[in-house]
Amino acid sequence: MKYIIQFGIILFISFIGELLNRAIPLPIPASIYGMLILFTALCTGMLKLSHVKESGKFLISIMPLMFIAPAVGLIDSWGIMQEFIVAIIVISVISTVAVIAATGHITQLIIRFKEKEGKR
């Protein structure tokens, strides 16, 4: 029963993200709104980690299964993608490097901030 309640909380927050996606005319996916709502609720204490922890762990553990359908779709679309494969590879490499660099810089900023906070 605990898992169903926890999963219901996650689904409810996802539903609110869907509503925001339809209400706010920005090109931001509903899942991002949902993650921001969940993050804010956890950071402010409105929602305790224990309220969603087990279901969240389960969803993370089955995440690789969620990529099977898109992978099959890519394989099915191979004939269409072949003519654009060089562009797809270049874009994938550039975006991957950009994400790694941004993540590294943000992580370094957070570490420096925590070190300065600890010295006070």
GROMACS elastic network, one bead per residue, 0.5 to 0.9 nm:
[ bonds ]
;  ai    aj funct       b0    kb
    1     4     6  0.51947   500
    1     5     6  0.63889   500
    1     6     6  0.87001   500
    2     5     6  0.52442   500
    2     6     6  0.61740   500
    2     7     6  0.85244   500
    2    51     6  0.87054   500
    2    54     6  0.86472   500
    2    55     6  0.87330   500
    3     6     6  0.50724   500
    3     7     6  0.59250   500
    3     8     6  0.83336   500
    3    52     6  0.82696   500
    3    54     6  0.68966   500
    3    55     6  0.57445   500
    4     7     6  0.50748   500
    4     8     6  0.59457   500
    4     9     6  0.86298   500
    4    55     6  0.81614   500
    5     9     6  0.62840   500
    5    10     6  0.87796   500
    5    51     6  0.82922   500
    5    52     6  0.84656   500
    5    55     6  0.89925   500
    6     9     6  0.51392   500
    6    10     6  0.64597   500
    6    11     6  0.87018   500
    6    50     6  0.88721   500
    6    51     6  0.58857   500
    6    53     6  0.77798   500
    6    54     6  0.76166   500
    6    55     6  0.59057   500
    6    56     6  0.82425   500
    7    10     6  0.50767   500
    7    11     6  0.61173   500
    7    12     6  0.85212   500
    7    52     6  0.71381   500
    7    55     6  0.57980   500
    7    56     6  0.79331   500
    8    12     6  0.59751   500
    8    13     6  0.85701   500
    9    12     6  0.50661   500
    9    13     6  0.62686   500
    9    14     6  0.85837   500
    9    51     6  0.80451   500
    9    52     6  0.72547   500
   10    13     6  0.52270   500
   10    14     6  0.61857   500
   10    15     6  0.86194   500
   10    34     6  0.86716   500
   10    38     6  0.80081   500
   10    52     6  0.71645   500
   10    55     6  0.84318   500
   10    56     6  0.82928   500
   11    15     6  0.60538   500
   11    16     6  0.86407   500
   12    16     6  0.63114   500
   12    17     6  0.86555   500
   13    16     6  0.50651   500
   13    17     6  0.63114   500
   13    18     6  0.87353   500
   13    33     6  0.89062   500
   13    34     6  0.56489   500
   13    35     6  0.81525   500
   13    37     6  0.69278   500
   13    38     6  0.67051   500
   14    18     6  0.63053   500
   14    19     6  0.87529   500
   14    30     6  0.74595   500
   14    31     6  0.65721   500
   14    33     6  0.79055   500
   14    35     6  0.77727   500
   14    37     6  0.86632   500
   14    38     6  0.86799   500
   15    19     6  0.62999   500
   15    20     6  0.86528   500
   15    30     6  0.84511   500
   15    34     6  0.75959   500
   16    19     6  0.50041   500
   16    20     6  0.61926   500
   16    21     6  0.85419   500
   16    30     6  0.84899   500
   16    33     6  0.80362   500
   16    34     6  0.67131   500
   16    37     6  0.83916   500
   17    20     6  0.50713   500
   17    21     6  0.60880   500
   17    22     6  0.87482   500
   17    29     6  0.84592   500
   17    31     6  0.62692   500
   17    32     6  0.74052   500
   17    35     6  0.79825   500
   17    36     6  0.86468   500
   17    37     6  0.75476   500
   18    21     6  0.50036   500
   18    22     6  0.64403   500
   18    23     6  0.86822   500
   18    29     6  0.82883   500
   18    31     6  0.73855   500
   18    33     6  0.76538   500
   18    34     6  0.75569   500
   19    22     6  0.52617   500
   19    23     6  0.61244   500
   19    24     6  0.85588   500
   19    30     6  0.78479   500
   20    24     6  0.57343   500
   20    25     6  0.89401   500
   20    30     6  0.70957   500
   20    33     6  0.70374   500
   20    34     6  0.87464   500
   21    24     6  0.55573   500
   21    25     6  0.71993   500
   21    26     6  0.75088   500
   21    27     6  0.83101   500
   21    28     6  0.69822   500
   21    29     6  0.66219   500
   21    30     6  0.50389   500
   21    31     6  0.87458   500
   21    33     6  0.72181   500
   22    25     6  0.69517   500
   22    26     6  0.89521   500
   22    30     6  0.82908   500
   24    27     6  0.88101   500
   24    28     6  0.88906   500
   25    28     6  0.85004   500
   26    29     6  0.86112   500
   28    31     6  0.84122   500
   28    32     6  0.67992   500
   28    33     6  0.75232   500
   29    32     6  0.55026   500
   29    33     6  0.69095   500
   29    34     6  0.89915   500
   30    33     6  0.51302   500
   30    34     6  0.62570   500
   30    35     6  0.86945   500
   31    35     6  0.61065   500
   31    36     6  0.85643   500
   32    35     6  0.50504   500
   32    36     6  0.61214   500
   32    37     6  0.85347   500
   33    36     6  0.51529   500
   33    37     6  0.61657   500
   33    38     6  0.86285   500
   34    37     6  0.50976   500
   34    38     6  0.61386   500
   34    39     6  0.84915   500
   35    38     6  0.50596   500
   35    39     6  0.59428   500
   35    40     6  0.84415   500
   36    39     6  0.50091   500
   36    40     6  0.59838   500
   36    41     6  0.84304   500
   37    40     6  0.51498   500
   37    41     6  0.60479   500
   37    42     6  0.85689   500
   38    41     6  0.50864   500
   38    42     6  0.61283   500
   38    43     6  0.85621   500
   38    47     6  0.80618   500
   39    42     6  0.51813   500
   39    43     6  0.60710   500
   39    44     6  0.85401   500
   40    43     6  0.50985   500
   40    44     6  0.59785   500
   40    45     6  0.83642   500
   40    46     6  0.82583   500
   40    47     6  0.88231   500
   41    44     6  0.53704   500
   41    45     6  0.60432   500
   41    47     6  0.51998   500
   41    48     6  0.80356   500
   42    45     6  0.52641   500
   42    46     6  0.62935   500
   42    47     6  0.50447   500
   42    48     6  0.59171   500
   42    49     6  0.65027   500
   43    46     6  0.77877   500
   43    47     6  0.81261   500
   43    48     6  0.87282   500
   44    47     6  0.76258   500
   45    48     6  0.59075   500
   45    49     6  0.87015   500
   47    50     6  0.84286   500
   47    51     6  0.68167   500
   47    52     6  0.84789   500
   48    51     6  0.54439   500
   48    52     6  0.75858   500
   48    53     6  0.88208   500
   49    52     6  0.57008   500
   49    53     6  0.55869   500
   50    53     6  0.51378   500
   50    54     6  0.76147   500
   51    54     6  0.81740   500
   51    55     6  0.88313   500
   52    55     6  0.56824   500
   52    56     6  0.58906   500
   52    57     6  0.86038   500
   53    56     6  0.51081   500
   53    57     6  0.61469   500
   53    58     6  0.86635   500
   54    57     6  0.51305   500
   54    58     6  0.62613   500
   54    59     6  0.87130   500
   55    59     6  0.61613   500
   55    60     6  0.85851   500
   56    59     6  0.51073   500
   56    60     6  0.61629   500
   56    61     6  0.85613   500
   57    60     6  0.51223   500
   57    61     6  0.61157   500
   57    62     6  0.88086   500
   58    61     6  0.50456   500
   58    62     6  0.64228   500
   58    63     6  0.86364   500
   59    62     6  0.53493   500
   59    63     6  0.60916   500
   60    63     6  0.50508   500
   60    64     6  0.82753   500
   61    64     6  0.75257   500
   61    65     6  0.89130   500
   62    65     6  0.55549   500
   62    66     6  0.71189   500
   63    66     6  0.52229   500
   63    67     6  0.71968   500
   64    67     6  0.54800   500
   64    68     6  0.72521   500
   65    68     6  0.55452   500
   65    69     6  0.81688   500
   66    69     6  0.67573   500
   66    70     6  0.79271   500
   67    70     6  0.55184   500
   67    71     6  0.61021   500
   67    72     6  0.86827   500
   68    71     6  0.51340   500
   68    72     6  0.61944   500
   68    73     6  0.86252   500
   69    72     6  0.51459   500
   69    73     6  0.62022   500
   69    74     6  0.87225   500
   70    74     6  0.62200   500
   70    75     6  0.86767   500
   71    74     6  0.50594   500
   71    75     6  0.62910   500
   71    76     6  0.85611   500
   72    75     6  0.50375   500
   72    76     6  0.60620   500
   72    77     6  0.85760   500
   73    77     6  0.61513   500
   73    78     6  0.86652   500
   74    77     6  0.50042   500
   74    78     6  0.61470   500
   74    81     6  0.83188   500
   75    78     6  0.51505   500
   75    79     6  0.85601   500
   76    79     6  0.76836   500
   77    80     6  0.55345   500
   77    81     6  0.62863   500
   77    82     6  0.87719   500
   78    82     6  0.59505   500
   79    82     6  0.55325   500
   79    83     6  0.79798   500
   80    83     6  0.67621   500
   80    84     6  0.79600   500
   81    84     6  0.53684   500
   81    85     6  0.59690   500
   81    88     6  0.83784   500
   82    85     6  0.51653   500
   82    86     6  0.84986   500
   83    86     6  0.78949   500
   83    87     6  0.89002   500
   84    87     6  0.54373   500
   84    88     6  0.61610   500
   84    89     6  0.87332   500
   85    89     6  0.60926   500
   85    90     6  0.85792   500
   86    89     6  0.51852   500
   86    90     6  0.61630   500
   86    91     6  0.85620   500
   87    90     6  0.51432   500
   87    91     6  0.60370   500
   87    92     6  0.84135   500
   88    91     6  0.52281   500
   88    92     6  0.60017   500
   88    93     6  0.86022   500
   89    92     6  0.50331   500
   89    93     6  0.61054   500
   89    94     6  0.85676   500
   90    93     6  0.52302   500
   90    94     6  0.61263   500
   90    95     6  0.85089   500
   91    94     6  0.52047   500
   91    95     6  0.59780   500
   91    96     6  0.83790   500
   92    95     6  0.52886   500
   92    96     6  0.59805   500
   92    97     6  0.85793   500
   93    96     6  0.51326   500
   93    97     6  0.61669   500
   93    98     6  0.85655   500
   94    97     6  0.52457   500
   94    98     6  0.61364   500
   94    99     6  0.86670   500
   95    99     6  0.61091   500
   95   100     6  0.85716   500
   96    99     6  0.51873   500
   96   100     6  0.61730   500
   96   101     6  0.85746   500
   97   100     6  0.51231   500
   97   101     6  0.60680   500
   97   102     6  0.85280   500
   98   101     6  0.51445   500
   98   102     6  0.60362   500
   98   103     6  0.84577   500
   99   102     6  0.51402   500
   99   103     6  0.59765   500
   99   104     6  0.84532   500
  100   103     6  0.51666   500
  100   104     6  0.60818   500
  100   105     6  0.86594   500
  101   104     6  0.51000   500
  101   105     6  0.61888   500
  101   106     6  0.85989   500
  102   105     6  0.52006   500
  102   106     6  0.61061   500
  102   107     6  0.84540   500
  103   106     6  0.52140   500
  103   107     6  0.59931   500
  103   108     6  0.85421   500
  104   107     6  0.51104   500
  104   108     6  0.61536   500
  104   109     6  0.86487   500
  105   108     6  0.50913   500
  105   109     6  0.61957   500
  105   110     6  0.86759   500
  106   109     6  0.50338   500
  106   110     6  0.62166   500
  106   111     6  0.86293   500
  107   110     6  0.51391   500
  107   111     6  0.61757   500
  107   112     6  0.86186   500
  108   111     6  0.50685   500
  108   112     6  0.61026   500
  108   113     6  0.84833   500
  109   112     6  0.51620   500
  109   113     6  0.60515   500
  109   114     6  0.85992   500
  110   113     6  0.50286   500
  110   114     6  0.61411   500
  110   115     6  0.85689   500
  111   114     6  0.51656   500
  111   115     6  0.61301   500
  111   116     6  0.86658   500
  112   115     6  0.50356   500
  112   116     6  0.61840   500
  112   117     6  0.84883   500
  113   116     6  0.52129   500
  113   117     6  0.60866   500
  113   118     6  0.85688   500
  114   118     6  0.59993   500
  114   119     6  0.86863   500
  115   118     6  0.50465   500
  115   119     6  0.63797   500
  116   119     6  0.52510   500
  116   120     6  0.67535   500
  117   120     6  0.55236   500
